[in-house]
Every structure is written in C-alpha cells, then in structure tokens.
Amino acid sequence: DMSDFQEIAETMLSNRAAYQAADQGELLDVFTRVFDDSSLALEMGQNGKNISNSGKGALRRVIDLLKVDTYNAVRLVNTV
C-alpha cells in the first residue's frame, strides 16, 4: 500500500522508476522481469536518480526565500 506516499509513488510510476504490484504473484513477476533484464533495471535506476536529482536544492531555495521574506518583514516593521 503506497497511500502514505501517493505523490512520490505517482511520480515514480509515471516516470518508469517503479512498478506497483497488486499481489504477491504480480510482485514476483515484476522482480523476475527486472532482475532478468539488466537494461530495464538500469533504466529504472536512472529514472529514479533523475527524480531524486530534480528535487536537489529545494531546501536551500526555501531557506533563501525565508531569509528574503524575513528581511523584508523586518524592514517593513522598522519603517512603521
């Protein structure tokens, strides 16, 4: 069940970085397919890495925005 991780699960699935199995039999089929096909495994790994890299720097950008907003708020208070 991936309901607690819906957004990232959908991103991984839509970018072919993951598969979602409905049951144990399907999970075994997916494992077998990925382990037997090294190019598929490499493609999925690269897709996952691309997804991970797309978020790099997000925390830094949020902190920088907060610094600017805090600076502007202090300036505004000092002018009142």
ZIJOGI-V736465 format. One record per residue. N is the residue number from 1. SS is DSSP state (alpha for helix, beta for strand, coil for the rest). PHI is phi as a letter, one per 30 degrees, with the letter a starting at -180 (999 if undefined). PSI is psi in radians with two decimals (none if undefined). Layout:
BEGIN
N/SS/PHI/PSI, N/SS/PHI/PSI
END
This chain:
BEGIN
1/coil/999/2.13, 2/coil/c/0.40, 3/alpha/d/-0.48, 4/alpha/d/-0.23, 5/alpha/b/0.71, 6/alpha/e/-0.84, 7/alpha/d/-0.88, 8/alpha/d/-0.61, 9/alpha/d/-0.79, 10/alpha/d/-0.69, 11/alpha/d/-0.80, 12/alpha/d/-0.77, 13/alpha/d/-0.78, 14/alpha/d/-0.36, 15/coil/c/0.27, 16/coil/h/0.70, 17/coil/c/-0.08, 18/coil/a/2.81, 19/coil/b/2.66, 20/coil/c/2.17, 21/coil/c/2.42, 22/coil/d/-0.45, 23/coil/a/3.14, 24/alpha/d/-0.68, 25/alpha/d/-0.76, 26/alpha/d/-0.64, 27/alpha/d/-0.75, 28/alpha/d/-0.72, 29/alpha/d/-0.75, 30/alpha/d/-0.82, 31/alpha/e/-0.82, 32/alpha/d/-0.78, 33/alpha/d/-0.78, 34/alpha/d/-0.76, 35/alpha/d/-0.54, 36/alpha/d/-0.30, 37/coil/c/1.63, 38/alpha/d/-0.56, 39/alpha/d/-0.62, 40/alpha/d/-0.75, 41/alpha/d/-0.77, 42/alpha/d/-0.73, 43/alpha/d/-0.79, 44/alpha/d/-0.72, 45/alpha/d/-0.76, 46/alpha/d/-0.71, 47/alpha/d/-0.72, 48/alpha/d/-0.72, 49/alpha/d/-0.72, 50/alpha/d/-0.71, 51/alpha/d/-0.78, 52/alpha/d/-0.77, 53/alpha/d/-0.46, 54/alpha/d/-0.38, 55/coil/c/-0.04, 56/coil/d/2.38, 57/coil/i/-0.05, 58/alpha/d/-0.78, 59/alpha/d/-0.73, 60/alpha/d/-0.73, 61/alpha/d/-0.69, 62/alpha/d/-0.78, 63/alpha/d/-0.75, 64/alpha/d/-0.70, 65/alpha/d/-0.71, 66/alpha/d/-0.67, 67/alpha/d/-0.77, 68/alpha/d/-0.81, 69/alpha/d/-0.69, 70/alpha/d/-0.76, 71/alpha/d/-0.81, 72/alpha/d/-0.63, 73/alpha/d/-0.71, 74/alpha/d/-0.77, 75/alpha/e/-0.74, 76/alpha/d/-0.76, 77/alpha/d/-0.71, 78/alpha/d/-0.35, 79/alpha/c/-0.17, 80/coil/d/none
END
